[in-house]
Amino acid sequence: APYIYSTCGGLEVNVDMQVINTAGEVIEGLYAVGTDSMGVMFTNTKGYTNYGGVAQGFAFWSGRVAGAHAAGNK
């Protein structure tokens, strides 16, 4: 059976997947996607999609969101 293992990062992001600093401000040009941003977009107490294929789906989706924003195609 295929498995995926990863860690859930602690980077806080906004809905455009831009990294937020400790003062709550966007760090321009810095994005976090996939498991590097999981668990903080919806809740800071529990990982959102930290298992199997769901984590892969989140990686694809969040990468698309960040890429579209970075390209100015929000």
N, C-alpha and C positions, 0 to 999 in steps of 0.2 A: 504494500500500500504506500502511496506517496505521502510524504509528510513535509510540512514547512515549519521551520523554527525561526523565531525572531524575537527581538526584544521590543517592548513598548517604550518608546522614547519619552522624555519629559519636556519636549519643546512645545510651548504654547503657540497656537496658530489661530488666525482669524478664518473667516469663511472662504477667503481667497488663498488659503494655505501659506500666508505670509507669517513669518516668525515674529512673535511679540516679545519685547524685552520685559524685565521685571517692573518697569514703570508703566507697562501697559501700552507702549508705543510700538508701532511697526518698525522693524529693522529693514530698511529699504534694500531690495534686491536679494533678500534671503528668504527662501521658501523651505518648508519641511513637508515631506509627503510620506505616504506609507506608514510603516511602523514607527518612524521617527516622530510622528505627530499624533499617533493614536492615543486615545484615552483622555486627551485634553480638549478636544473640539466639542465634546458633548458633556463630559463630566470629568472632574479632576480626581475622582475617587476610584474609578474602575475602568480598566481597558475596554475600549469600544469593540474592536474586532481583532482580538489577539489569538485567533485560532484558524488553522488550515486555510482553505480556499477563500474564506471570507477576508482574510488579511490580504490575499493577492488581489481580490476585487477592489478593496479599499486602496491598495497601492496604485492600481490602474486609474481609478476614478480621481483620487487626490492628485496624481501626477498630471492628469488632463486639466483639472481645475487650475493648478499652479501654472502649467504651461500656457493655458489660454490667458490667464491674468498677466503673466510676464510678457506675452506677445501683444498685449493690449486688446485682446479679443474676448474680454470678459462677458 
